[in-house]
Each structure stands twice: as C-alpha cells, then as structure tokens.
Amino acid sequence: YKVIRRFHSYVNPGIPMPYSAYYIHGLSDNFLEDKPVFSEIVNPLISFIQGATIYIHNAKFDTRMLNQEFSRLGLRTFESYCQSIHCTLQMARTKFGQGNNCLDDLCKKFNVDNSGRNYHGALLDSELLVQVLKGLQTK
C-alpha cells in the first residue's frame, strides 16, 4: 500500500477555536487566521475525491462534519462524490471487537511507528492509516 495522491489544506473555521479542539489538534486561532475558508477549498477537494475509494478512521464523525459544510454551500453530500468510503474503525471493530481501536492503539498492534504524532492531524493520521490498513486487511 502507498499513498497515491495527497490533498491537504488547513481551513479557517470562521469562529474562535474551542480549547477542546485546540487541545486535540494544536491549531490555534492565530495559526488559522490567514488560512482559506471551506468554500475556497471545496472545489479542489471535490476534484480530489471524485470517484475515489476513501478510507477514514471513524468515518461517521468526519463525514458528518463534511456534510454539514457541503450542505451550507448547497452541495450534495461528501459521500456522493466518492466511489466508496470505508471506515477503518469499523474494520478494526470487526477484526478485534469493541476494545481499543483508536489509531494509536492500531499503530501499536501493527508495529507502525507513530512517534511523531503529538496531535491529531489529518495529514500525518492519513499516512499512519495507510500502514494500519495493511494490517487490517490481512487475515
């Protein structure tokens, strides 16, 4: 497995960053203030996902947020642009049960080096998920 294409953009949420989100992502209001708003990156995002097979850890959470943003712009759902979406959290639960299936735990199970992961960040998490996916798809 390897990453074939990458799309990454920070997005200015247009509202102050809640401390709980800052604690998880490490993204401050100062850092995000000069970043584009979602409407400025949505077309490149749609081009990126159009017809793609997408793997997301905890897909329900991410697609719910993305669908809210797509709806605000009068667009179809995120899922409607993709060929398919696979939830790696569901895959892990099928393989290991309901226990510890967060990305860090799966990295440990599959000997994936996540030592550079200090925050939950989409780009690094997606790179780790590619490695975890190898283990999830083996018998």
C-alpha positions as YAML, in Angstrom:
chain: A
units: angstrom
residues:
- id: 1
  name: TYR
  ca: [0.00, 0.00, 0.00]
- id: 2
  name: LYS
  ca: [1.09, 3.52, -0.65]
- id: 3
  name: VAL
  ca: [-0.36, 6.98, -0.81]
- id: 4
  name: ILE
  ca: [-1.09, 7.73, -4.44]
- id: 5
  name: ARG
  ca: [-2.24, 11.34, -4.16]
- id: 6
  name: ARG
  ca: [-2.44, 13.87, -1.36]
- id: 7
  name: PHE
  ca: [-4.78, 16.75, -0.66]
- id: 8
  name: HIS
  ca: [-4.13, 18.87, 2.39]
- id: 9
  name: SER
  ca: [-5.40, 22.26, 3.41]
- id: 10
  name: TYR
  ca: [-5.84, 23.99, 6.71]
- id: 11
  name: VAL
  ca: [-9.18, 25.77, 6.91]
- id: 12
  name: ASN
  ca: [-10.15, 28.88, 8.82]
- id: 13
  name: PRO
  ca: [-13.35, 27.87, 10.62]
- id: 14
  name: GLY
  ca: [-14.55, 31.46, 10.87]
- id: 15
  name: ILE
  ca: [-15.17, 31.06, 14.60]
- id: 16
  name: PRO
  ca: [-12.84, 31.00, 17.60]
- id: 17
  name: MET
  ca: [-11.13, 27.65, 18.09]
- id: 18
  name: PRO
  ca: [-12.60, 25.92, 21.16]
- id: 19
  name: TYR
  ca: [-9.94, 24.91, 23.66]
- id: 20
  name: SER
  ca: [-11.07, 21.27, 23.44]
- id: 21
  name: ALA
  ca: [-10.36, 21.28, 19.69]
- id: 22
  name: TYR
  ca: [-7.06, 23.13, 20.16]
- id: 23
  name: TYR
  ca: [-6.02, 20.52, 22.73]
- id: 24
  name: ILE
  ca: [-6.63, 17.71, 20.22]
- id: 25
  name: HIS
  ca: [-5.29, 19.36, 17.04]
- id: 26
  name: GLY
  ca: [-2.88, 22.01, 18.28]
- id: 27
  name: LEU
  ca: [-4.28, 24.51, 15.77]
- id: 28
  name: SER
  ca: [-4.65, 28.00, 17.25]
- id: 29
  name: ASP
  ca: [-6.76, 30.94, 16.12]
- id: 30
  name: ASN
  ca: [-3.54, 32.79, 15.23]
- id: 31
  name: PHE
  ca: [-2.36, 29.90, 13.05]
- id: 32
  name: LEU
  ca: [-5.70, 29.58, 11.24]
- id: 33
  name: GLU
  ca: [-6.49, 33.28, 10.76]
- id: 34
  name: ASP
  ca: [-4.83, 33.56, 7.32]
- id: 35
  name: LYS
  ca: [-6.00, 30.16, 6.05]
- id: 36
  name: PRO
  ca: [-8.76, 29.81, 3.43]
- id: 37
  name: VAL
  ca: [-12.38, 29.25, 4.45]
- id: 38
  name: PHE
  ca: [-14.06, 25.99, 3.42]
- id: 39
  name: SER
  ca: [-15.80, 27.50, 0.38]
- id: 40
  name: GLU
  ca: [-12.36, 28.36, -1.05]
- id: 41
  name: ILE
  ca: [-11.06, 24.78, -0.91]
- id: 42
  name: VAL
  ca: [-14.22, 22.79, -1.60]
- id: 43
  name: ASN
  ca: [-13.80, 22.59, -5.39]
- id: 44
  name: PRO
  ca: [-10.23, 21.24, -5.23]
- id: 45
  name: LEU
  ca: [-11.44, 18.83, -2.52]
- id: 46
  name: ILE
  ca: [-14.29, 17.60, -4.72]
- id: 47
  name: SER
  ca: [-11.86, 17.13, -7.63]
- id: 48
  name: PHE
  ca: [-9.61, 15.11, -5.35]
- id: 49
  name: ILE
  ca: [-12.34, 12.78, -4.02]
- id: 50
  name: GLN
  ca: [-14.35, 12.46, -7.27]
- id: 51
  name: GLY
  ca: [-14.74, 8.74, -7.96]
- id: 52
  name: ALA
  ca: [-12.15, 7.81, -5.31]
- id: 53
  name: THR
  ca: [-12.13, 4.99, -2.80]
- id: 54
  name: ILE
  ca: [-11.71, 6.73, 0.57]
- id: 55
  name: TYR
  ca: [-10.56, 5.22, 3.88]
- id: 56
  name: ILE
  ca: [-11.40, 7.20, 7.03]
- id: 57
  name: HIS
  ca: [-10.87, 6.23, 10.65]
- id: 58
  name: ASN
  ca: [-14.25, 6.89, 12.30]
- id: 59
  name: ALA
  ca: [-15.88, 7.85, 9.01]
- id: 60
  name: LYS
  ca: [-19.25, 8.72, 10.60]
- id: 61
  name: PHE
  ca: [-17.65, 11.56, 12.55]
- id: 62
  name: ASP
  ca: [-15.71, 13.07, 9.66]
- id: 63
  name: THR
  ca: [-18.40, 12.67, 7.01]
- id: 64
  name: ARG
  ca: [-20.99, 14.24, 9.33]
- id: 65
  name: MET
  ca: [-18.83, 17.37, 9.67]
- id: 66
  name: LEU
  ca: [-18.01, 17.45, 5.96]
- id: 67
  name: ASN
  ca: [-21.67, 17.01, 5.03]
- id: 68
  name: GLN
  ca: [-22.60, 20.00, 7.20]
- id: 69
  name: GLU
  ca: [-20.10, 22.15, 5.31]
- id: 70
  name: PHE
  ca: [-21.20, 20.80, 1.92]
- id: 71
  name: SER
  ca: [-24.85, 21.46, 2.84]
- id: 72
  name: ARG
  ca: [-24.09, 25.07, 3.83]
- id: 73
  name: LEU
  ca: [-22.76, 25.57, 0.31]
- id: 74
  name: GLY
  ca: [-25.77, 23.89, -1.33]
- id: 75
  name: LEU
  ca: [-23.73, 20.89, -2.46]
- id: 76
  name: ARG
  ca: [-24.52, 17.18, -2.49]
- id: 77
  name: THR
  ca: [-23.15, 15.02, 0.31]
- id: 78
  name: PHE
  ca: [-19.44, 14.27, 0.59]
- id: 79
  name: GLU
  ca: [-20.19, 10.58, 0.01]
- id: 80
  name: SER
  ca: [-21.95, 11.28, -3.28]
- id: 81
  name: TYR
  ca: [-18.68, 12.41, -4.87]
- id: 82
  name: CYS
  ca: [-16.71, 9.32, -3.82]
- id: 83
  name: GLN
  ca: [-16.80, 5.88, -5.36]
- id: 84
  name: SER
  ca: [-16.84, 4.38, -1.87]
- id: 85
  name: ILE
  ca: [-15.94, 5.16, 1.74]
- id: 86
  name: HIS
  ca: [-14.52, 2.56, 4.11]
- id: 87
  name: CYS
  ca: [-14.42, 3.11, 7.85]
- id: 88
  name: THR
  ca: [-11.22, 1.69, 9.30]
- id: 89
  name: LEU
  ca: [-12.67, 1.96, 12.82]
- id: 90
  name: GLN
  ca: [-15.46, -0.41, 11.75]
- id: 91
  name: MET
  ca: [-12.90, -2.67, 10.08]
- id: 92
  name: ALA
  ca: [-10.91, -2.76, 13.34]
- id: 93
  name: ARG
  ca: [-14.04, -3.50, 15.38]
- id: 94
  name: THR
  ca: [-14.91, -6.35, 13.05]
- id: 95
  name: LYS
  ca: [-11.40, -7.77, 13.40]
- id: 96
  name: PHE
  ca: [-10.73, -7.06, 17.11]
- id: 97
  name: GLY
  ca: [-14.11, -6.39, 18.73]
- id: 98
  name: GLN
  ca: [-15.18, -3.22, 20.51]
- id: 99
  name: GLY
  ca: [-11.96, -2.72, 22.51]
- id: 100
  name: ASN
  ca: [-9.10, -0.30, 21.91]
- id: 101
  name: ASN
  ca: [-9.28, 0.56, 18.24]
- id: 102
  name: CYS
  ca: [-8.13, 4.17, 18.15]
- id: 103
  name: LEU
  ca: [-5.41, 4.96, 15.63]
- id: 104
  name: ASP
  ca: [-2.66, 4.96, 18.28]
- id: 105
  name: ASP
  ca: [-3.73, 1.53, 19.52]
- id: 106
  name: LEU
  ca: [-3.84, 0.14, 15.99]
- id: 107
  name: CYS
  ca: [-0.37, 1.53, 15.30]
- id: 108
  name: LYS
  ca: [0.87, -0.43, 18.31]
- id: 109
  name: LYS
  ca: [-0.92, -3.61, 17.19]
- id: 110
  name: PHE
  ca: [0.64, -3.42, 13.73]
- id: 111
  name: ASN
  ca: [4.08, -2.06, 14.74]
- id: 112
  name: VAL
  ca: [3.55, 1.25, 12.93]
- id: 113
  name: ASP
  ca: [5.86, 4.00, 14.18]
- id: 114
  name: ASN
  ca: [3.67, 6.87, 15.33]
- id: 115
  name: SER
  ca: [6.31, 8.54, 17.49]
- id: 116
  name: GLY
  ca: [5.95, 11.78, 15.51]
- id: 117
  name: ARG
  ca: [2.25, 12.06, 16.35]
- id: 118
  name: ASN
  ca: [1.87, 14.70, 19.05]
- id: 119
  name: TYR
  ca: [-1.56, 15.91, 17.92]
- id: 120
  name: HIS
  ca: [-4.43, 14.57, 15.88]
- id: 121
  name: GLY
  ca: [-3.58, 15.91, 12.43]
- id: 122
  name: ALA
  ca: [-5.25, 14.76, 9.24]
- id: 123
  name: LEU
  ca: [-2.12, 14.57, 7.09]
- id: 124
  name: LEU
  ca: [0.01, 12.51, 9.48]
- id: 125
  name: ASP
  ca: [-3.00, 10.42, 10.54]
- id: 126
  name: SER
  ca: [-3.74, 9.52, 6.92]
- id: 127
  name: GLU
  ca: [-0.13, 8.44, 6.40]
- id: 128
  name: LEU
  ca: [-0.33, 6.24, 9.51]
- id: 129
  name: LEU
  ca: [-3.69, 4.88, 8.43]
- id: 130
  name: VAL
  ca: [-2.21, 3.60, 5.17]
- id: 131
  name: GLN
  ca: [0.20, 1.48, 7.23]
- id: 132
  name: VAL
  ca: [-2.54, 0.33, 9.64]
- id: 133
  name: LEU
  ca: [-4.76, -0.60, 6.68]
- id: 134
  name: LYS
  ca: [-2.20, -3.20, 5.63]
- id: 135
  name: GLY
  ca: [-2.69, -4.98, 8.95]
- id: 136
  name: LEU
  ca: [-6.46, -4.62, 8.92]
- id: 137
  name: GLN
  ca: [-6.73, -6.25, 5.52]
- id: 138
  name: THR
  ca: [-4.59, -9.28, 6.31]
- id: 139
  name: LYS
  ca: [-6.20, -12.44, 7.60]
...
